[in-house]
């Protein structure tokens, strides 16, 4: 039973890190969806001359 303790400790560490990665991947905040993608119609109307 003592020989399995390092293995169990390592598996616990792997599972903990894996859950952390899954938590980051599941983050719903995506700032790229809120960035402007270019000038809008008012800018084009003002600068088209």
CNS distance restraints for C-alpha pairs under 8 A (distance, minus, plus):
assign (resid   1 and name CA) (resid   5 and name CA) 7.06 0.50 0.50
assign (resid   3 and name CA) (resid   7 and name CA) 7.78 0.50 0.50
assign (resid   4 and name CA) (resid   8 and name CA) 6.11 0.50 0.50
assign (resid   5 and name CA) (resid   9 and name CA) 6.02 0.50 0.50
assign (resid   6 and name CA) (resid  10 and name CA) 6.09 0.50 0.50
assign (resid   7 and name CA) (resid  11 and name CA) 6.12 0.50 0.50
assign (resid   8 and name CA) (resid  12 and name CA) 6.04 0.50 0.50
assign (resid   9 and name CA) (resid  13 and name CA) 6.28 0.50 0.50
assign (resid  10 and name CA) (resid  14 and name CA) 6.23 0.50 0.50
assign (resid  11 and name CA) (resid  15 and name CA) 6.13 0.50 0.50
assign (resid  12 and name CA) (resid  16 and name CA) 6.09 0.50 0.50
assign (resid  13 and name CA) (resid  17 and name CA) 6.24 0.50 0.50
assign (resid  14 and name CA) (resid  18 and name CA) 6.06 0.50 0.50
assign (resid  15 and name CA) (resid  19 and name CA) 6.13 0.50 0.50
assign (resid  16 and name CA) (resid  20 and name CA) 6.35 0.50 0.50
assign (resid  17 and name CA) (resid  21 and name CA) 6.31 0.50 0.50
assign (resid  18 and name CA) (resid  22 and name CA) 6.23 0.50 0.50
assign (resid  19 and name CA) (resid  23 and name CA) 6.09 0.50 0.50
assign (resid  20 and name CA) (resid  24 and name CA) 6.37 0.50 0.50
assign (resid  21 and name CA) (resid  25 and name CA) 6.22 0.50 0.50
assign (resid  22 and name CA) (resid  26 and name CA) 6.08 0.50 0.50
assign (resid  23 and name CA) (resid  27 and name CA) 6.45 0.50 0.50
assign (resid  30 and name CA) (resid  34 and name CA) 7.76 0.50 0.50
assign (resid  31 and name CA) (resid  35 and name CA) 6.80 0.50 0.50
assign (resid  39 and name CA) (resid  43 and name CA) 5.87 0.50 0.50
assign (resid  39 and name CA) (resid  44 and name CA) 7.00 0.50 0.50
assign (resid  40 and name CA) (resid  44 and name CA) 6.50 0.50 0.50
assign (resid  41 and name CA) (resid  45 and name CA) 6.09 0.50 0.50
assign (resid  42 and name CA) (resid  46 and name CA) 6.19 0.50 0.50
assign (resid  43 and name CA) (resid  47 and name CA) 6.07 0.50 0.50
assign (resid  44 and name CA) (resid  48 and name CA) 5.57 0.50 0.50
